[in-house]
């Protein structure tokens, strides 16, 4: 059975960039719904519920057809958000250093150029979805997915992802997705992003 992960910080810890009400609703309502519905989608297949959500998303063809669409949506939502919470932290942000900082500079030319690419991916995503930094065949790349689709299902390893569904920003920023994305960089936990990168390179 999939379970809602606990946040590694308080609901108000990301203020003023992400407000307490948004974090509370996003975690306890939206993410909880993804967990509940992912479990429901696979309730006839208890052997699948024993596997990590990440593993299942890597090969959706192993999910029986009658449950595949529901699991893709809700299992994806569970996996995406489980990463999202941990790549954020209070008193974070800034310019990444270490291996991930070096890799970003080498791949994109500069950290500012990388930020611009992620921001553009988020702004250009029509409707709901995500902007991602992924590892694709050993190289960093920026991509976007619709709804709760996971890069894992495309054979790519997510390193960093930003939620651009309206539920992630509308209470504070209304329709200003760009303002939300601009402020979101102040809460990125680069230590966790670095860990994601190093583990994915192995």
C-alpha positions in Angstrom: 0.0 0.0 0.0 1.2 3.5 -0.8 1.3 6.0 2.0 1.4 9.8 2.3 4.9 10.8 3.3 5.4 13.2 6.2 6.7 16.6 5.3 10.3 17.2 6.6 9.3 20.7 7.7 6.2 22.6 9.1 3.4 23.7 6.7 4.4 27.4 7.3 8.1 26.7 6.9 8.4 27.9 3.3 6.8 31.3 4.0 6.7 33.9 2.5 7.4 32.1 -0.8 4.8 29.3 -0.4 2.0 30.0 2.1 0.9 27.7 4.9 -2.6 27.3 3.5 -1.4 26.1 0.1 1.1 23.7 1.7 -1.6 22.3 4.0 -4.2 21.7 1.3 -1.6 20.6 -1.3 -0.2 17.9 1.1 -3.2 16.7 3.1 -5.8 16.9 0.3 -4.2 16.7 -3.1 -1.4 14.4 -2.4 -3.5 12.3 -0.1 -6.1 11.9 -2.9 -3.3 10.7 -5.2 -2.2 8.1 -2.6 -5.8 6.9 -2.0 -6.6 6.6 -5.7 -3.4 4.9 -6.6 -4.1 2.3 -3.9 -7.7 2.0 -5.3 -6.4 1.6 -8.9 -4.3 -1.5 -7.9 -6.6 -2.9 -5.2 -7.2 -6.0 -7.3 -3.5 -6.5 -7.7 -2.0 -6.8 -4.2 1.4 -8.0 -5.6 1.8 -4.7 -7.4 1.0 -2.7 -4.2 4.0 -4.3 -2.6 6.3 -2.6 -5.2 7.7 0.9 -5.0 5.7 3.4 -7.0 8.9 4.5 -8.8 9.4 0.9 -10.1 5.9 0.6 -11.4 6.1 3.9 -13.2 9.2 2.8 -15.0 7.2 0.1 -16.9 3.5 1.0 -17.1 3.0 -2.0 -19.4 3.3 -4.2 -16.4 0.1 -2.6 -15.0 -3.0 -4.4 -16.2 -4.7 -2.4 -18.9 -7.9 -1.8 -16.9 -5.9 -0.1 -14.1 -3.1 1.5 -16.2 -4.6 5.0 -16.8 -5.7 5.5 -13.2 -2.4 4.4 -11.9 -0.5 6.5 -14.4 -2.4 9.6 -13.1 -2.5 8.9 -9.4 0.6 6.8 -9.0 2.4 9.6 -10.9 0.9 12.2 -8.7 2.1 10.3 -5.6 5.6 9.9 -7.0 5.9 13.5 -8.3 4.8 15.0 -5.0 6.9 12.7 -2.9 10.0 14.2 -4.6 8.6 17.7 -4.7 8.3 18.0 -0.9 11.9 16.9 -0.3 13.6 19.1 -2.9 12.2 22.1 -1.0 13.3 23.4 2.4 13.2 26.6 4.6 16.2 29.0 4.3 17.3 27.3 1.1 17.7 28.4 -2.5 20.8 30.1 -3.7 23.2 28.9 -6.3 24.0 25.1 -6.3 27.5 24.0 -5.7 29.2 20.6 -5.7 28.6 18.0 -8.5 25.1 19.2 -9.4 26.3 22.8 -9.6 29.2 21.8 -11.9 26.9 19.7 -14.0 24.3 22.4 -14.4 27.0 24.9 -15.5 28.6 22.5 -17.9 25.2 21.5 -19.4 23.4 24.9 -19.6 26.3 27.4 -19.6 25.3 29.0 -16.3 22.9 28.7 -13.4 20.8 31.6 -14.7 20.4 30.0 -18.1 19.3 26.8 -16.4 16.7 28.7 -14.3 15.5 30.4 -17.4 15.0 27.0 -19.1 13.1 25.5 -16.2 11.0 28.6 -15.8 10.1 28.6 -19.5 9.2 24.9 -19.4 6.8 25.7 -16.5 5.3 28.7 -18.2 4.8 27.0 -21.5 3.1 24.0 -20.1 -0.5 24.4 -21.2 -2.9 23.6 -18.4 -1.5 21.5 -15.6 1.8 19.7 -15.3 5.4 19.8 -14.2 8.8 21.2 -15.3 11.7 18.9 -14.7 15.5 18.6 -14.6 16.1 15.0 -15.6 19.0 12.7 -16.3 18.6 11.3 -19.8 21.1 8.7 -20.9 23.7 10.2 -18.5 23.1 13.8 -19.4 21.1 16.5 -17.8 18.1 17.9 -19.6 15.0 20.1 -19.0 11.6 18.8 -19.9 8.0 19.2 -19.1 5.2 16.6 -18.5 1.5 17.0 -18.6 -0.8 16.4 -15.7 0.9 13.9 -13.3 3.0 12.0 -15.9 6.4 11.0 -14.6 9.7 11.2 -16.5 10.3 7.7 -15.2 7.7 6.4 -17.7 9.9 7.9 -20.5 13.1 6.3 -19.2 14.4 9.4 -17.6 15.4 10.0 -14.0 13.9 13.1 -12.3 16.5 15.1 -10.4 14.4 18.2 -9.7 10.7 19.0 -10.5 8.5 22.0 -10.0 4.7 21.6 -9.8 2.8 24.0 -12.0 -0.7 22.8 -11.3 -2.8 25.7 -10.1 -3.3 24.0 -6.7 0.4 24.6 -6.1 0.2 28.4 -6.3 -3.2 29.8 -6.9 -4.1 30.8 -3.3 -1.1 33.1 -3.1 -0.3 34.0 -6.6 -3.6 33.6 -8.4 -3.0 33.4 -12.2 0.6 34.6 -11.9 2.4 31.3 -12.6 5.5 33.3 -13.5 5.7 35.0 -10.1 5.3 31.7 -8.3 8.1 30.2 -10.4 10.3 33.2 -9.7 9.9 32.8 -5.9 10.1 29.0 -5.9 13.9 29.2 -6.4 14.2 30.5 -2.9 13.1 27.2 -1.4 15.0 24.7 -3.5 17.0 22.3 -1.4 20.1 21.8 -3.4 21.6 19.2 -1.1 18.7 16.8 -1.9 18.9 17.7 -5.6 22.6 16.8 -5.5 21.8 13.5 -3.7 19.2 12.8 -6.5 21.8 13.5 -9.1 24.6 11.4 -7.6 22.3 8.4 -7.0 21.0 8.6 -10.5 24.5 8.7 -12.0 25.4 5.3 -10.3 
